Amino acid sequence: MALLDDALKGWGGMLLGVVVGAMAAPSVAPVAGKTVRPLAKALIRGALVVADGVREMVAEAREQVSDLVAEVQAEAKGNGAGASR
């Protein structure tokens, strides 16, 4: 999960600021709230799409590494002592 956290570093603060701004905007300026809310929703939706993409990439990379480890372990068992070529 550290890879995911590093990839999304900084997004959490930005999203929090956008959400707080979107929540406060209608009380401060009702006209601005009608403009800011859809923008905030679009930014949050985009961040979620990016997060899902990163999650998929990490899962695929983890699967490939797991396959490589299994392959090396199988080769080591086949060679007996696990000596490299």
PyMOL Python script that loads the backbone (N, CA, C, O; Angstrom):
from pymol import cmd

cmd.read_pdbstr("""\
ATOM      1  N   MET A   1       0.815  -1.188   0.000  1.00  0.00           N
ATOM      2  CA  MET A   1       0.000   0.000   0.000  1.00  0.00           C
ATOM      3  C   MET A   1       0.862   1.258   0.000  1.00  0.00           C
ATOM      4  O   MET A   1       0.373   2.338  -0.332  1.00  0.00           O
ATOM      5  N   ALA A   2       2.141   1.136   0.368  1.00  0.00           N
ATOM      6  CA  ALA A   2       3.016   2.295   0.383  1.00  0.00           C
ATOM      7  C   ALA A   2       3.168   2.869  -1.019  1.00  0.00           C
ATOM      8  O   ALA A   2       3.239   4.086  -1.189  1.00  0.00           O
ATOM      9  N   LEU A   3       3.218   1.995  -2.026  1.00  0.00           N
ATOM     10  CA  LEU A   3       3.328   2.467  -3.405  1.00  0.00           C
ATOM     11  C   LEU A   3       2.108   3.296  -3.766  1.00  0.00           C
ATOM     12  O   LEU A   3       2.241   4.344  -4.399  1.00  0.00           O
ATOM     13  N   LEU A   4       0.936   2.852  -3.379  1.00  0.00           N
ATOM     14  CA  LEU A   4      -0.293   3.584  -3.654  1.00  0.00           C
ATOM     15  C   LEU A   4      -0.295   4.918  -2.907  1.00  0.00           C
ATOM     16  O   LEU A   4      -0.681   5.946  -3.465  1.00  0.00           O
ATOM     17  N   ASP A   5       0.136   4.899  -1.647  1.00  0.00           N
ATOM     18  CA  ASP A   5       0.197   6.133  -0.881  1.00  0.00           C
ATOM     19  C   ASP A   5       1.163   7.124  -1.513  1.00  0.00           C
ATOM     20  O   ASP A   5       0.866   8.316  -1.589  1.00  0.00           O
ATOM     21  N   ASP A   6       2.327   6.638  -1.970  1.00  0.00           N
ATOM     22  CA  ASP A   6       3.295   7.515  -2.615  1.00  0.00           C
ATOM     23  C   ASP A   6       2.760   8.069  -3.926  1.00  0.00           C
ATOM     24  O   ASP A   6       2.992   9.232  -4.253  1.00  0.00           O
ATOM     25  N   ALA A   7       2.045   7.242  -4.675  1.00  0.00           N
ATOM     26  CA  ALA A   7       1.513   7.689  -5.967  1.00  0.00           C
ATOM     27  C   ALA A   7       0.449   8.761  -5.791  1.00  0.00           C
ATOM     28  O   ALA A   7       0.306   9.641  -6.640  1.00  0.00           O
ATOM     29  N   LEU A   8      -0.287   8.694  -4.709  1.00  0.00           N
ATOM     30  CA  LEU A   8      -1.370   9.650  -4.484  1.00  0.00           C
ATOM     31  C   LEU A   8      -0.997  10.747  -3.498  1.00  0.00           C
ATOM     32  O   LEU A   8      -1.869  11.478  -3.028  1.00  0.00           O
ATOM     33  N   LYS A   9       0.294  10.872  -3.178  1.00  0.00           N
ATOM     34  CA  LYS A   9       0.758  11.855  -2.208  1.00  0.00           C
ATOM     35  C   LYS A   9       0.289  13.251  -2.624  1.00  0.00           C
ATOM     36  O   LYS A   9       0.461  13.649  -3.776  1.00  0.00           O
ATOM     37  N   GLY A  10      -0.286  13.972  -1.709  1.00  0.00           N
ATOM     38  CA  GLY A  10      -0.749  15.319  -1.977  1.00  0.00           C
ATOM     39  C   GLY A  10      -2.201  15.397  -2.413  1.00  0.00           C
ATOM     40  O   GLY A  10      -2.818  16.451  -2.259  1.00  0.00           O
ATOM     41  N   TRP A  11      -2.764  14.347  -2.940  1.00  0.00           N
ATOM     42  CA  TRP A  11      -4.152  14.361  -3.417  1.00  0.00           C
ATOM     43  C   TRP A  11      -5.133  14.496  -2.264  1.00  0.00           C
ATOM     44  O   TRP A  11      -6.160  15.162  -2.392  1.00  0.00           O
ATOM     45  N   GLY A  12      -4.818  13.865  -1.136  1.00  0.00           N
ATOM     46  CA  GLY A  12      -5.745  13.898  -0.005  1.00  0.00           C
ATOM     47  C   GLY A  12      -5.986  15.308   0.487  1.00  0.00           C
ATOM     48  O   GLY A  12      -7.129  15.692   0.733  1.00  0.00           O
ATOM     49  N   GLY A  13      -4.922  16.087   0.636  1.00  0.00           N
ATOM     50  CA  GLY A  13      -5.060  17.468   1.084  1.00  0.00           C
ATOM     51  C   GLY A  13      -5.821  18.309   0.080  1.00  0.00           C
ATOM     52  O   GLY A  13      -6.657  19.131   0.454  1.00  0.00           O
ATOM     53  N   MET A  14      -5.533  18.103  -1.191  1.00  0.00           N
ATOM     54  CA  MET A  14      -6.220  18.859  -2.224  1.00  0.00           C
ATOM     55  C   MET A  14      -7.710  18.523  -2.221  1.00  0.00           C
ATOM     56  O   MET A  14      -8.554  19.416  -2.293  1.00  0.00           O
ATOM     57  N   LEU A  15      -8.025  17.230  -2.137  1.00  0.00           N
ATOM     58  CA  LEU A  15      -9.430  16.830  -2.124  1.00  0.00           C
ATOM     59  C   LEU A  15     -10.153  17.390  -0.909  1.00  0.00           C
ATOM     60  O   LEU A  15     -11.294  17.840  -1.011  1.00  0.00           O
ATOM     61  N   LEU A  16      -9.488  17.360   0.235  1.00  0.00           N
ATOM     62  CA  LEU A  16     -10.096  17.897   1.449  1.00  0.00           C
ATOM     63  C   LEU A  16     -10.378  19.383   1.278  1.00  0.00           C
ATOM     64  O   LEU A  16     -11.448  19.856   1.660  1.00  0.00           O
ATOM     65  N   GLY A  17      -9.438  20.121   0.712  1.00  0.00           N
ATOM     66  CA  GLY A  17      -9.643  21.546   0.475  1.00  0.00           C
ATOM     67  C   GLY A  17     -10.794  21.816  -0.470  1.00  0.00           C
ATOM     68  O   GLY A  17     -11.588  22.730  -0.248  1.00  0.00           O
ATOM     69  N   VAL A  18     -10.887  21.019  -1.525  1.00  0.00           N
ATOM     70  CA  VAL A  18     -11.977  21.189  -2.489  1.00  0.00           C
ATOM     71  C   VAL A  18     -13.320  20.891  -1.822  1.00  0.00           C
ATOM     72  O   VAL A  18     -14.287  21.629  -2.012  1.00  0.00           O
ATOM     73  N   VAL A  19     -13.378  19.821  -1.051  1.00  0.00           N
ATOM     74  CA  VAL A  19     -14.639  19.447  -0.394  1.00  0.00           C
ATOM     75  C   VAL A  19     -15.050  20.517   0.608  1.00  0.00           C
ATOM     76  O   VAL A  19     -16.213  20.918   0.640  1.00  0.00           O
ATOM     77  N   VAL A  20     -14.112  20.985   1.426  1.00  0.00           N
ATOM     78  CA  VAL A  20     -14.431  22.024   2.411  1.00  0.00           C
ATOM     79  C   VAL A  20     -14.865  23.298   1.696  1.00  0.00           C
ATOM     80  O   VAL A  20     -15.820  23.957   2.105  1.00  0.00           O
ATOM     81  N   GLY A  21     -14.156  23.635   0.628  1.00  0.00           N
ATOM     82  CA  GLY A  21     -14.529  24.822  -0.140  1.00  0.00           C
ATOM     83  C   GLY A  21     -15.912  24.695  -0.748  1.00  0.00           C
ATOM     84  O   GLY A  21     -16.689  25.649  -0.754  1.00  0.00           O
ATOM     85  N   ALA A  22     -16.214  23.512  -1.259  1.00  0.00           N
ATOM     86  CA  ALA A  22     -17.528  23.286  -1.863  1.00  0.00           C
ATOM     87  C   ALA A  22     -18.634  23.355  -0.810  1.00  0.00           C
ATOM     88  O   ALA A  22     -19.740  23.816  -1.092  1.00  0.00           O
ATOM     89  N   MET A  23     -18.332  22.898   0.394  1.00  0.00           N
ATOM     90  CA  MET A  23     -19.336  22.925   1.452  1.00  0.00           C
ATOM     91  C   MET A  23     -19.542  24.353   1.974  1.00  0.00           C
ATOM     92  O   MET A  23     -20.663  24.730   2.316  1.00  0.00           O
ATOM     93  N   ALA A  24     -18.476  25.139   2.035  1.00  0.00           N
ATOM     94  CA  ALA A  24     -18.567  26.493   2.574  1.00  0.00           C
ATOM     95  C   ALA A  24     -19.070  27.495   1.541  1.00  0.00           C
ATOM     96  O   ALA A  24     -19.668  28.508   1.903  1.00  0.00           O
ATOM     97  N   ALA A  25     -18.840  27.228   0.283  1.00  0.00           N
ATOM     98  CA  ALA A  25     -19.178  28.191  -0.769  1.00  0.00           C
ATOM     99  C   ALA A  25     -20.652  28.582  -0.787  1.00  0.00           C
ATOM    100  O   ALA A  25     -20.946  29.771  -0.911  1.00  0.00           O
ATOM    101  N   PRO A  26     -21.595  27.649  -0.669  1.00  0.00           N
ATOM    102  CA  PRO A  26     -23.006  28.069  -0.729  1.00  0.00           C
ATOM    103  C   PRO A  26     -23.398  29.049   0.372  1.00  0.00           C
ATOM    104  O   PRO A  26     -24.226  29.929   0.137  1.00  0.00           O
ATOM    105  N   SER A  27     -22.830  28.920   1.551  1.00  0.00           N
ATOM    106  CA  SER A  27     -23.176  29.838   2.634  1.00  0.00           C
ATOM    107  C   SER A  27     -22.491  31.188   2.454  1.00  0.00           C
ATOM    108  O   SER A  27     -23.029  32.213   2.871  1.00  0.00           O
ATOM    109  N   VAL A  28     -21.330  31.201   1.848  1.00  0.00           N
ATOM    110  CA  VAL A  28     -20.595  32.454   1.639  1.00  0.00           C
ATOM    111  C   VAL A  28     -21.176  33.208   0.450  1.00  0.00           C
ATOM    112  O   VAL A  28     -21.496  34.393   0.548  1.00  0.00           O
ATOM    113  N   ALA A  29     -21.306  32.524  -0.647  1.00  0.00           N
ATOM    114  CA  ALA A  29     -21.840  33.156  -1.857  1.00  0.00           C
ATOM    115  C   ALA A  29     -22.673  32.121  -2.602  1.00  0.00           C
ATOM    116  O   ALA A  29     -22.119  31.251  -3.273  1.00  0.00           O
ATOM    117  N   PRO A  30     -23.996  32.206  -2.492  1.00  0.00           N
ATOM    118  CA  PRO A  30     -24.845  31.194  -3.116  1.00  0.00           C
ATOM    119  C   PRO A  30     -24.601  31.024  -4.617  1.00  0.00           C
ATOM    120  O   PRO A  30     -24.700  29.909  -5.128  1.00  0.00           O
ATOM    121  N   VAL A  31     -24.295  32.074  -5.311  1.00  0.00           N
ATOM    122  CA  VAL A  31     -24.048  31.976  -6.743  1.00  0.00           C
ATOM    123  C   VAL A  31     -22.752  31.204  -7.001  1.00  0.00           C
ATOM    124  O   VAL A  31     -22.688  30.373  -7.907  1.00  0.00           O
ATOM    125  N   ALA A  32     -21.731  31.480  -6.206  1.00  0.00           N
ATOM    126  CA  ALA A  32     -20.460  30.778  -6.363  1.00  0.00           C
ATOM    127  C   ALA A  32     -20.616  29.303  -6.042  1.00  0.00           C
ATOM    128  O   ALA A  32     -19.950  28.464  -6.649  1.00  0.00           O
ATOM    129  N   GLY A  33     -21.488  28.975  -5.095  1.00  0.00           N
ATOM    130  CA  GLY A  33     -21.721  27.585  -4.721  1.00  0.00           C
ATOM    131  C   GLY A  33     -22.248  26.758  -5.872  1.00  0.00           C
ATOM    132  O   GLY A  33     -21.894  25.587  -6.009  1.00  0.00           O
ATOM    133  N   LYS A  34     -23.090  27.351  -6.700  1.00  0.00           N
ATOM    134  CA  LYS A  34     -23.640  26.633  -7.845  1.00  0.00           C
ATOM    135  C   LYS A  34     -22.577  26.342  -8.880  1.00  0.00           C
ATOM    136  O   LYS A  34     -22.711  25.398  -9.658  1.00  0.00           O
ATOM    137  N   THR A  35     -21.530  27.132  -8.902  1.00  0.00           N
ATOM    138  CA  THR A  35     -20.432  26.930  -9.841  1.00  0.00           C
ATOM    139  C   THR A  35     -19.368  26.012  -9.255  1.00  0.00           C
ATOM    140  O   THR A  35     -18.832  25.150  -9.951  1.00  0.00           O
ATOM    141  N   VAL A  36     -19.067  26.200  -7.984  1.00  0.00           N
ATOM    142  CA  VAL A  36     -17.973  25.462  -7.342  1.00  0.00           C
ATOM    143  C   VAL A  36     -18.340  24.000  -7.108  1.00  0.00           C
ATOM    144  O   VAL A  36     -17.495  23.120  -7.273  1.00  0.00           O
ATOM    145  N   ARG A  37     -19.572  23.734  -6.732  1.00  0.00           N
ATOM    146  CA  ARG A  37     -19.967  22.356  -6.417  1.00  0.00           C
ATOM    147  C   ARG A  37     -19.769  21.401  -7.598  1.00  0.00           C
ATOM    148  O   ARG A  37     -19.170  20.342  -7.407  1.00  0.00           O
ATOM    149  N   PRO A  38     -20.236  21.715  -8.795  1.00  0.00           N
ATOM    150  CA  PRO A  38     -19.986  20.807  -9.919  1.00  0.00           C
ATOM    151  C   PRO A  38     -18.491  20.652 -10.226  1.00  0.00           C
ATOM    152  O   PRO A  38     -18.037  19.571 -10.601  1.00  0.00           O
ATOM    153  N   LEU A  39     -17.742  21.733 -10.065  1.00  0.00           N
ATOM    154  CA  LEU A  39     -16.293  21.664 -10.276  1.00  0.00           C
ATOM    155  C   LEU A  39     -15.652  20.739  -9.252  1.00  0.00           C
ATOM    156  O   LEU A  39     -14.798  19.921  -9.594  1.00  0.00           O
ATOM    157  N   ALA A  40     -16.065  20.871  -7.995  1.00  0.00           N
ATOM    158  CA  ALA A  40     -15.525  20.010  -6.939  1.00  0.00           C
ATOM    159  C   ALA A  40     -15.874  18.551  -7.204  1.00  0.00           C
ATOM    160  O   ALA A  40     -15.037  17.665  -7.026  1.00  0.00           O
ATOM    161  N   LYS A  41     -17.106  18.303  -7.629  1.00  0.00           N
ATOM    162  CA  LYS A  41     -17.510  16.926  -7.924  1.00  0.00           C
ATOM    163  C   LYS A  41     -16.697  16.359  -9.084  1.00  0.00           C
ATOM    164  O   LYS A  41     -16.308  15.191  -9.063  1.00  0.00           O
ATOM    165  N   ALA A  42     -16.441  17.185 -10.092  1.00  0.00           N
ATOM    166  CA  ALA A  42     -15.645  16.725 -11.233  1.00  0.00           C
ATOM    167  C   ALA A  42     -14.214  16.419 -10.801  1.00  0.00           C
ATOM    168  O   ALA A  42     -13.636  15.424 -11.239  1.00  0.00           O
ATOM    169  N   LEU A  43     -13.639  17.262  -9.946  1.00  0.00           N
ATOM    170  CA  LEU A  43     -12.276  17.009  -9.459  1.00  0.00           C
ATOM    171  C   LEU A  43     -12.220  15.730  -8.625  1.00  0.00           C
ATOM    172  O   LEU A  43     -11.294  14.933  -8.769  1.00  0.00           O
ATOM    173  N   ILE A  44     -13.198  15.539  -7.768  1.00  0.00           N
ATOM    174  CA  ILE A  44     -13.230  14.329  -6.940  1.00  0.00           C
ATOM    175  C   ILE A  44     -13.419  13.097  -7.810  1.00  0.00           C
ATOM    176  O   ILE A  44     -12.768  12.074  -7.597  1.00  0.00           O
ATOM    177  N   ARG A  45     -14.313  13.194  -8.794  1.00  0.00           N
ATOM    178  CA  ARG A  45     -14.543  12.071  -9.709  1.00  0.00           C
ATOM    179  C   ARG A  45     -13.245  11.727 -10.451  1.00  0.00           C
ATOM    180  O   ARG A  45     -12.910  10.552 -10.604  1.00  0.00           O
ATOM    181  N   GLY A  46     -12.519  12.744 -10.909  1.00  0.00           N
ATOM    182  CA  GLY A  46     -11.247  12.521 -11.596  1.00  0.00           C
ATOM    183  C   GLY A  46     -10.215  11.873 -10.693  1.00  0.00           C
ATOM    184  O   GLY A  46      -9.488  10.973 -11.111  1.00  0.00           O
ATOM    185  N   ALA A  47     -10.154  12.341  -9.436  1.00  0.00           N
ATOM    186  CA  ALA A  47      -9.204  11.755  -8.488  1.00  0.00           C
ATOM    187  C   ALA A  47      -9.538  10.289  -8.223  1.00  0.00           C
ATOM    188  O   ALA A  47      -8.634   9.465  -8.086  1.00  0.00           O
ATOM    189  N   LEU A  48     -10.814   9.960  -8.151  1.00  0.00           N
ATOM    190  CA  LEU A  48     -11.211   8.569  -7.931  1.00  0.00           C
ATOM    191  C   LEU A  48     -10.850   7.700  -9.129  1.00  0.00           C
ATOM    192  O   LEU A  48     -10.448   6.548  -8.964  1.00  0.00           O
ATOM    193  N   VAL A  49     -10.991   8.246 -10.330  1.00  0.00           N
ATOM    194  CA  VAL A  49     -10.612   7.499 -11.528  1.00  0.00           C
ATOM    195  C   VAL A  49      -9.105   7.240 -11.524  1.00  0.00           C
ATOM    196  O   VAL A  49      -8.657   6.138 -11.842  1.00  0.00           O
ATOM    197  N   VAL A  50      -8.333   8.257 -11.164  1.00  0.00           N
ATOM    198  CA  VAL A  50      -6.877   8.093 -11.097  1.00  0.00           C
ATOM    199  C   VAL A  50      -6.515   7.057 -10.039  1.00  0.00           C
ATOM    200  O   VAL A  50      -5.671   6.194 -10.277  1.00  0.00           O
ATOM    201  N   ALA A  51      -7.150   7.138  -8.872  1.00  0.00           N
ATOM    202  CA  ALA A  51      -6.875   6.182  -7.794  1.00  0.00           C
ATOM    203  C   ALA A  51      -7.194   4.759  -8.227  1.00  0.00           C
ATOM    204  O   ALA A  51      -6.433   3.838  -7.930  1.00  0.00           O
ATOM    205  N   ASP A  52      -8.305   4.571  -8.923  1.00  0.00           N
ATOM    206  CA  ASP A  52      -8.658   3.232  -9.406  1.00  0.00           C
ATOM    207  C   ASP A  52      -7.626   2.729 -10.411  1.00  0.00           C
ATOM    208  O   ASP A  52      -7.256   1.555 -10.386  1.00  0.00           O
ATOM    209  N   GLY A  53      -7.166   3.604 -11.285  1.00  0.00           N
ATOM    210  CA  GLY A  53      -6.143   3.218 -12.264  1.00  0.00           C
ATOM    211  C   GLY A  53      -4.845   2.814 -11.599  1.00  0.00           C
ATOM    212  O   GLY A  53      -4.214   1.833 -11.993  1.00  0.00           O
ATOM    213  N   VAL A  54      -4.444   3.578 -10.580  1.00  0.00           N
ATOM    214  CA  VAL A  54      -3.215   3.251  -9.856  1.00  0.00           C
ATOM    215  C   VAL A  54      -3.389   1.926  -9.127  1.00  0.00           C
ATOM    216  O   VAL A  54      -2.477   1.099  -9.113  1.00  0.00           O
ATOM    217  N   ARG A  55      -4.552   1.721  -8.526  1.00  0.00           N
ATOM    218  CA  ARG A  55      -4.818   0.461  -7.822  1.00  0.00           C
ATOM    219  C   ARG A  55      -4.711  -0.731  -8.769  1.00  0.00           C
ATOM    220  O   ARG A  55      -4.144  -1.763  -8.411  1.00  0.00           O
ATOM    221  N   GLU A  56      -5.254  -0.588  -9.972  1.00  0.00           N
ATOM    222  CA  GLU A  56      -5.177  -1.666 -10.961  1.00  0.00           C
ATOM    223  C   GLU A  56      -3.732  -1.931 -11.372  1.00  0.00           C
ATOM    224  O   GLU A  56      -3.326  -3.086 -11.498  1.00  0.00           O
ATOM    225  N   MET A  57      -2.956  -0.869 -11.580  1.00  0.00           N
ATOM    226  CA  MET A  57      -1.552  -1.037 -11.965  1.00  0.00           C
ATOM    227  C   MET A  57      -0.772  -1.743 -10.868  1.00  0.00           C
ATOM    228  O   MET A  57       0.044  -2.620 -11.150  1.00  0.00           O
ATOM    229  N   VAL A  58      -1.015  -1.367  -9.629  1.00  0.00           N
ATOM    230  CA  VAL A  58      -0.318  -1.991  -8.499  1.00  0.00           C
ATOM    231  C   VAL A  58      -0.702  -3.465  -8.389  1.00  0.00           C
ATOM    232  O   VAL A  58       0.158  -4.311  -8.144  1.00  0.00           O
ATOM    233  N   ALA A  59      -1.973  -3.774  -8.566  1.00  0.00           N
ATOM    234  CA  ALA A  59      -2.421  -5.168  -8.487  1.00  0.00           C
ATOM    235  C   ALA A  59      -1.785  -5.995  -9.593  1.00  0.00           C
ATOM    236  O   ALA A  59      -1.372  -7.131  -9.360  1.00  0.00           O
ATOM    237  N   GLU A  60      -1.704  -5.434 -10.793  1.00  0.00           N
ATOM    238  CA  GLU A  60      -1.091  -6.156 -11.903  1.00  0.00           C
ATOM    239  C   GLU A  60       0.400  -6.367 -11.661  1.00  0.00           C
ATOM    240  O   GLU A  60       0.925  -7.451 -11.917  1.00  0.00           O
ATOM    241  N   ALA A  61       1.078  -5.340 -11.172  1.00  0.00           N
ATOM    242  CA  ALA A  61       2.505  -5.470 -10.885  1.00  0.00           C
ATOM    243  C   ALA A  61       2.742  -6.509  -9.796  1.00  0.00           C
ATOM    244  O   ALA A  61       3.676  -7.306  -9.886  1.00  0.00           O
ATOM    245  N   ARG A  62       1.900  -6.500  -8.768  1.00  0.00           N
ATOM    246  CA  ARG A  62       2.030  -7.470  -7.682  1.00  0.00           C
ATOM    247  C   ARG A  62       1.843  -8.892  -8.209  1.00  0.00           C
ATOM    248  O   ARG A  62       2.556  -9.810  -7.804  1.00  0.00           O
ATOM    249  N   GLU A  63       0.884  -9.066  -9.111  1.00  0.00           N
ATOM    250  CA  GLU A  63       0.634 -10.386  -9.694  1.00  0.00           C
ATOM    251  C   GLU A  63       1.833 -10.856 -10.522  1.00  0.00           C
ATOM    252  O   GLU A  63       2.215 -12.025 -10.460  1.00  0.00           O
ATOM    253  N   GLN A  64       2.419  -9.948 -11.292  1.00  0.00           N
ATOM    254  CA  GLN A  64       3.577 -10.312 -12.112  1.00  0.00           C
ATOM    255  C   GLN A  64       4.774 -10.692 -11.241  1.00  0.00           C
ATOM    256  O   GLN A  64       5.486 -11.649 -11.544  1.00  0.00           O
ATOM    257  N   VAL A  65       4.995  -9.944 -10.162  1.00  0.00           N
ATOM    258  CA  VAL A  65       6.096 -10.271  -9.256  1.00  0.00           C
ATOM    259  C   VAL A  65       5.846 -11.611  -8.592  1.00  0.00           C
ATOM    260  O   VAL A  65       6.767 -12.414  -8.445  1.00  0.00           O
ATOM    261  N   SER A  66       4.608 -11.860  -8.191  1.00  0.00           N
ATOM    262  CA  SER A  66       4.261 -13.134  -7.575  1.00  0.00           C
ATOM    263  C   SER A  66       4.513 -14.287  -8.539  1.00  0.00           C
ATOM    264  O   SER A  66       5.020 -15.337  -8.144  1.00  0.00           O
ATOM    265  N   ASP A  67       4.155 -14.086  -9.814  1.00  0.00           N
ATOM    266  CA  ASP A  67       4.405 -15.116 -10.827  1.00  0.00           C
ATOM    267  C   ASP A  67       5.897 -15.364 -11.002  1.00  0.00           C
ATOM    268  O   ASP A  67       6.325 -16.510 -11.137  1.00  0.00           O
ATOM    269  N   LEU A  68       6.693 -14.296 -10.999  1.00  0.00           N
ATOM    270  CA  LEU A  68       8.147 -14.446 -11.133  1.00  0.00           C
ATOM    271  C   LEU A  68       8.736 -15.208  -9.949  1.00  0.00           C
ATOM    272  O   LEU A  68       9.594 -16.074 -10.126  1.00  0.00           O
ATOM    273  N   VAL A  69       8.275 -14.885  -8.750  1.00  0.00           N
ATOM    274  CA  VAL A  69       8.764 -15.574  -7.550  1.00  0.00           C
ATOM    275  C   VAL A  69       8.420 -17.053  -7.629  1.00  0.00           C
ATOM    276  O   VAL A  69       9.262 -17.901  -7.331  1.00  0.00           O
ATOM    277  N   ALA A  70       7.201 -17.370  -8.024  1.00  0.00           N
ATOM    278  CA  ALA A  70       6.787 -18.770  -8.139  1.00  0.00           C
ATOM    279  C   ALA A  70       7.624 -19.489  -9.197  1.00  0.00           C
ATOM    280  O   ALA A  70       7.995 -20.648  -9.012  1.00  0.00           O
ATOM    281  N   GLU A  71       7.918 -18.815 -10.290  1.00  0.00           N
ATOM    282  CA  GLU A  71       8.722 -19.416 -11.353  1.00  0.00           C
ATOM    283  C   GLU A  71      10.149 -19.696 -10.875  1.00  0.00           C
ATOM    284  O   GLU A  71      10.698 -20.764 -11.146  1.00  0.00           O
ATOM    285  N   VAL A  72      10.743 -18.741 -10.169  1.00  0.00           N
ATOM    286  CA  VAL A  72      12.098 -18.935  -9.656  1.00  0.00           C
ATOM    287  C   VAL A  72      12.125 -20.046  -8.620  1.00  0.00           C
ATOM    288  O   VAL A  72      13.060 -20.846  -8.593  1.00  0.00           O
ATOM    289  N   GLN A  73      11.105 -20.105  -7.765  1.00  0.00           N
ATOM    290  CA  GLN A  73      11.048 -21.168  -6.763  1.00  0.00           C
ATOM    291  C   GLN A  73      10.913 -22.532  -7.436  1.00  0.00           C
ATOM    292  O   GLN A  73      11.534 -23.501  -6.999  1.00  0.00           O
ATOM    293  N   ALA A  74      10.117 -22.615  -8.484  1.00  0.00           N
ATOM    294  CA  ALA A  74       9.959 -23.879  -9.199  1.00  0.00           C
ATOM    295  C   ALA A  74      11.264 -24.297  -9.872  1.00  0.00           C
ATOM    296  O   ALA A  74      11.622 -25.475  -9.873  1.00  0.00           O
ATOM    297  N   GLU A  75      11.968 -23.327 -10.442  1.00  0.00           N
ATOM    298  CA  GLU A  75      13.268 -23.636 -11.065  1.00  0.00           C
ATOM    299  C   GLU A  75      14.285 -24.085 -10.008  1.00  0.00           C
ATOM    300  O   GLU A  75      15.087 -24.988 -10.246  1.00  0.00           O
ATOM    301  N   ALA A  76      14.237 -23.440  -8.841  1.00  0.00           N
ATOM    302  CA  ALA A  76      15.178 -23.814  -7.780  1.00  0.00           C
ATOM    303  C   ALA A  76      14.913 -25.235  -7.311  1.00  0.00           C
ATOM    304  O   ALA A  76      15.860 -25.977  -7.050  1.00  0.00           O
ATOM    305  N   LYS A  77      13.667 -25.628  -7.198  1.00  0.00           N
ATOM    306  CA  LYS A  77      13.330 -26.988  -6.796  1.00  0.00           C
ATOM    307  C   LYS A  77      13.746 -27.997  -7.880  1.00  0.00           C
ATOM    308  O   LYS A  77      14.150 -29.121  -7.579  1.00  0.00           O
ATOM    309  N   GLY A  78      13.639 -27.575  -9.122  1.00  0.00           N
ATOM    310  CA  GLY A  78      14.022 -28.445 -10.232  1.00  0.00           C
ATOM    311  C   GLY A  78      15.522 -28.668 -10.307  1.00  0.00           C
ATOM    312  O   GLY A  78      15.974 -29.730 -10.733  1.00  0.00           O
ATOM    313  N   ASN A  79      16.297 -27.668  -9.893  1.00  0.00           N
ATOM    314  CA  ASN A  79      17.762 -27.753  -9.921  1.00  0.00           C
ATOM    315  C   ASN A  79      18.318 -28.426  -8.671  1.00  0.00           C
ATOM    316  O   ASN A  79      19.518 -28.689  -8.587  1.00  0.00           O
ATOM    317  N   GLY A  80      17.484 -28.693  -7.738  1.00  0.00           N
ATOM    318  CA  GLY A  80      17.936 -29.363  -6.503  1.00  0.00           C
ATOM    319  C   GLY A  80      18.442 -28.370  -5.494  1.00  0.00           C
ATOM    320  O   GLY A  80      17.698 -27.995  -4.587  1.00  0.00           O
ATOM    321  N   ALA A  81      19.675 -27.927  -5.610  1.00  0.00           N
ATOM    322  CA  ALA A  81      20.278 -27.020  -4.636  1.00  0.00           C
ATOM    323  C   ALA A  81      19.927 -25.574  -4.906  1.00  0.00           C
ATOM    324  O   ALA A  81      20.200 -24.714  -4.069  1.00  0.00           O
ATOM    325  N   GLY A  82      19.327 -25.278  -6.050  1.00  0.00           N
ATOM    326  CA  GLY A  82      18.961 -23.913  -6.365  1.00  0.00           C
ATOM    327  C   GLY A  82      20.118 -23.105  -6.921  1.00  0.00           C
ATOM    328  O   GLY A  82      20.111 -21.877  -6.838  1.00  0.00           O
ATOM    329  N   ALA A  83      21.112 -23.777  -7.486  1.00  0.00           N
ATOM    330  CA  ALA A  83      22.272 -23.080  -8.047  1.00  0.00           C
ATOM    331  C   ALA A  83      21.856 -22.288  -9.273  1.00  0.00           C
ATOM    332  O   ALA A  83      21.013 -22.728 -10.055  1.00  0.00           O
ATOM    333  N   SER A  84      22.447 -21.132  -9.431  1.00  0.00           N
ATOM    334  CA  SER A  84      22.128 -20.311 -10.608  1.00  0.00           C
ATOM    335  C   SER A  84      22.868 -20.832 -11.824  1.00  0.00           C
ATOM    336  O   SER A  84      23.857 -21.553 -11.696  1.00  0.00           O
ATOM    337  N   ARG A  85      22.388 -20.466 -13.004  1.00  0.00           N
ATOM    338  CA  ARG A  85      22.972 -20.966 -14.246  1.00  0.00           C
ATOM    339  C   ARG A  85      24.234 -20.261 -14.575  1.00  0.00           C
ATOM    340  O   ARG A  85      24.859 -20.560 -15.593  1.00  0.00           O
TER     341      ARG A  85
END
""", "prot")
cmd.dss("prot")
cmd.show_as("cartoon", "prot")
cmd.util.cbc("prot")
cmd.orient("prot")
